[in-house]
Amino acid sequence: MSEIAFRNVTKRYGATLAADDLTFTIRDNEFFCFFGPPLAGKTTILRLILGLETPDAGEILIDGRPVTHVPPAQRNVAMVFQNLALFPHMTAEENVRFPLVERRERPEVIAARLRDVAAKLHIGHILHKPPAQLSGGERQRVAIARALVRDPVAYLMDDPISALDARLREETRVELKRIQREAGRTLVYVTHDQEEAMSVADRMAILENGRIRQIGTPSEVYDRPASAYVARLLGAPMMNILPMTRTPQEAEAAGGAIRLPLLDLPSGAAQIGVRPENLRVLPWQGDGTPSRVADVEPLGGYTVVTLDAGAVPLRALLRGQPDIRIDSRVALRVDPGRAHFFGESGEALRLAPGGSA
């Protein structure tokens, strides 16, 4: 078992709340991702799990055992730090071998694990070099290898592949997912890259200012965000979130370019959220309020269209390369079943069965 649990954990740095009354459970053998902007508290959570920080309140458990005051060396958790923390006077091979040497593993065990992890991370050809002679991406892979070579109860990774180029980053995250699955170990992963978080996580936690705003699978968080804050964080381009006004018969947004019957709105809805892929852009036939095409970005398999409609610009994600010209007038349509609704404070609202105005 490699379950990790926080129970009402709080950590302060002066007046800053880095972890604000956190309660959550990371399941055994789960690839769990913490995602959020800088200073959201992601790294602090990893340091609390590892034991480099002690909470001001609350309790941390690993496999059901309280470890709040257990030293890091006795927690048997491996971590890849954001700054990598490689020993500059050692070669890459010596860095990778170091945790096993410290635990006095047999030489044949060390050699076998070194060969295995070097092959998985494609670093066999650089093992003889010291960190100063490696690129940023190579140093990052060596740091990951140093964690993987161990047999801990859990792996902690703090933005471990940010220095890699795009193609290698994609390959490495797929490899990390495979390694975690085959090793049967819990992996706790921190990233500021939403695509990375969505692609690797079994479940993810969205953080804001030391608080957890939502926990769920990537598809749950994307399809049913708990708030406008969560909705804006996931998706590229980000969700269009627009204020709504009401008339006796309908609600409108985007300067009247988007209109919905009141029956399709939950009670208390003040904002509508529309994913760019769910915003339909049609030729304007002279009815309703048109929008102006401000920009067109053809990206091969899809095209991003920026629209002027009211005070807030909108973005639509269209398949292929449609014939849409800058400055042309278009009509916008939204399926209420694919829209999201938020209250004045940003909380998500759901339409009651049968509809509710």
NORGI-V657967 format. One record per residue. RES is the residue in one letter. BURIAL is + if it has 16 or more other ideal C-beta (glycine too) atoms within 10 Angstrom, else -. Layout:
[[RES	BURIAL] [RES	BURIAL]]
//
This chain:
[[M	-] [S	+] [E	+] [I	+] [A	+] [F	+] [R	+] [N	-] [V	+] [T	+] [K	+] [R	-] [Y	-] [G	-] [A	-] [T	-] [L	+] [A	+] [A	+] [D	+] [D	-] [L	+] [T	-] [F	+] [T	-] [I	+] [R	-] [D	-] [N	+] [E	+] [F	+] [F	+] [C	+] [F	+] [F	+] [G	+] [P	-] [P	-] [L	-] [A	+] [G	+] [K	+] [T	+] [T	+] [I	+] [L	+] [R	+] [L	+] [I	+] [L	+] [G	+] [L	-] [E	+] [T	-] [P	+] [D	-] [A	-] [G	+] [E	-] [I	+] [L	-] [I	+] [D	-] [G	-] [R	-] [P	-] [V	+] [T	-] [H	-] [V	-] [P	-] [P	-] [A	-] [Q	-] [R	+] [N	-] [V	+] [A	+] [M	+] [V	+] [F	+] [Q	+] [N	-] [L	+] [A	-] [L	+] [F	-] [P	-] [H	-] [M	-] [T	+] [A	+] [E	+] [E	-] [N	+] [V	+] [R	+] [F	+] [P	+] [L	+] [V	-] [E	-] [R	-] [R	-] [E	+] [R	-] [P	-] [E	-] [V	-] [I	+] [A	-] [A	-] [R	+] [L	+] [R	-] [D	-] [V	+] [A	+] [A	-] [K	+] [L	+] [H	-] [I	+] [G	-] [H	-] [I	+] [L	+] [H	-] [K	+] [P	-] [P	+] [A	-] [Q	-] [L	+] [S	-] [G	-] [G	+] [E	+] [R	+] [Q	+] [R	+] [V	+] [A	+] [I	+] [A	+] [R	+] [A	+] [L	+] [V	+] [R	+] [D	-] [P	+] [V	+] [A	+] [Y	+] [L	+] [M	+] [D	+] [D	+] [P	+] [I	+] [S	-] [A	+] [L	+] [D	-] [A	-] [R	-] [L	+] [R	+] [E	-] [E	-] [T	+] [R	+] [V	-] [E	+] [L	+] [K	+] [R	-] [I	+] [Q	+] [R	-] [E	-] [A	-] [G	-] [R	+] [T	+] [L	+] [V	+] [Y	+] [V	+] [T	+] [H	-] [D	-] [Q	+] [E	-] [E	+] [A	+] [M	+] [S	-] [V	+] [A	+] [D	+] [R	+] [M	+] [A	+] [I	+] [L	+] [E	+] [N	-] [G	+] [R	-] [I	+] [R	+] [Q	+] [I	+] [G	+] [T	-] [P	+] [S	-] [E	-] [V	+] [Y	+] [D	-] [R	-] [P	+] [A	+] [S	+] [A	+] [Y	+] [V	+] [A	+] [R	-] [L	+] [L	+] [G	+] [A	-] [P	+] [M	-] [M	+] [N	+] [I	+] [L	+] [P	-] [M	+] [T	-] [R	-] [T	-] [P	-] [Q	-] [E	-] [A	+] [E	+] [A	+] [A	+] [G	+] [G	-] [A	+] [I	+] [R	+] [L	+] [P	-] [L	-] [L	-] [D	+] [L	+] [P	+] [S	-] [G	-] [A	+] [A	+] [Q	+] [I	+] [G	+] [V	+] [R	+] [P	+] [E	-] [N	+] [L	+] [R	-] [V	+] [L	-] [P	-] [W	+] [Q	-] [G	-] [D	-] [G	-] [T	+] [P	+] [S	+] [R	-] [V	+] [A	-] [D	-] [V	+] [E	-] [P	-] [L	-] [G	-] [G	-] [Y	-] [T	+] [V	+] [V	+] [T	+] [L	+] [D	+] [A	+] [G	+] [A	-] [V	-] [P	-] [L	+] [R	+] [A	+] [L	+] [L	+] [R	-] [G	-] [Q	-] [P	-] [D	-] [I	+] [R	-] [I	-] [D	-] [S	-] [R	-] [V	+] [A	+] [L	+] [R	-] [V	+] [D	-] [P	-] [G	-] [R	-] [A	+] [H	+] [F	+] [F	+] [G	+] [E	-] [S	-] [G	+] [E	-] [A	+] [L	+] [R	-] [L	+] [A	-] [P	-] [G	-] [G	-] [S	+] [A	-]]
//
